């Protein structure tokens, strides 16, 4: 029989400590980057940073912060403080695109620092961040942060087109209506219909991905294709939209200021920056929207059962619109002063 060799007793605590301490910083940073880029909530990331001083130090490394995903940066409005603001600024300084967008939206709408907020969103847009491009397009369409005459339709269409090229469903829908109505771009009804189909196919793909991950039965009769007769499944809100909903929901009467209104789609959170900035429903006059995207979602989810009778609504909404612009499901259900602004904003077309 072979003789067993004498070995030193195994010291659990010392061995575990030595193994971690022996890891090179680059390896630990790489692991933390993976964690921050896949975290489902800020707590997932913060819990690791609180484990020891070394992880806390390396977790704030610029490379780790630059890779943090939107869910890892999802600050709650009730937890907003100077430390949270400072953390987002660290992420911005590290070049995190999501931090550019999130802090930009918070500053523009919640903290009312319009210049700084728009600048941060523009930095995210330069890096081809689709939500930032779409949000900047809405600022141009609505003239947010300025007067009504500050609307720039051409800039709005250009930003919307860029976001649409990146596959943003709401940008596709907004651009489609611009083309159908000749709003800031030469009118092209056929191209507008094509983009609406593309927007709905994008929504279909996103819903299928969510249901596949959840292993849920797919109900095609009630979940998909919001523009073509089906109810739209609840989309996932971006963390900054959740923040704004909570932020303004905590205000007195849930309004951002005297005479100002919130977008009626509960998953948006955008407030008006001046009186009568958003478009009002022409049927009931009780709801208003910042964009066509919010309008489409809210109509299918809630407003279609709350609005005026369809006959009365159709009569008001399409008095000045040709029959070719009306689809079977009532997409164009908000009418504003666009018809008097078309001549000021026409361009020679747009390439998608």
Buried (B, 14 or more C-beta within 10 A) or exposed (E): EEEEEEEEEEEEEEEEEEEEEEEEEEEBBBBBBEBBBEBEEBEBBBEBBEEEEEBEEBBBBBBBBBBBBBBBBBBBBEEBEEEBBEBBEBBBEBBBBBBBBBBBBBBBBBBEBBEEBBBBBBBBBEEEBBBBBBBBBBBBBBBBBBEEEEBBBBBBBBBBBBBBBBBBBBBBBBBBBBBBBBBBBEBBBEBBBBBBBBBBBBBBEBBEEBBEEEEEEEEEEEBBBBBEEBBBBEBEBBBBBBBBBBBBEEEEEEBBBEEBBBBBBBBBBBBBBBEEBBBBBBBBEEBBBBBBBBBBBBBBBBBBEEBBEEEEBBEBBBEEBEEEBBBEBBBBBBBBEBEEBBEEBBEEEBEB
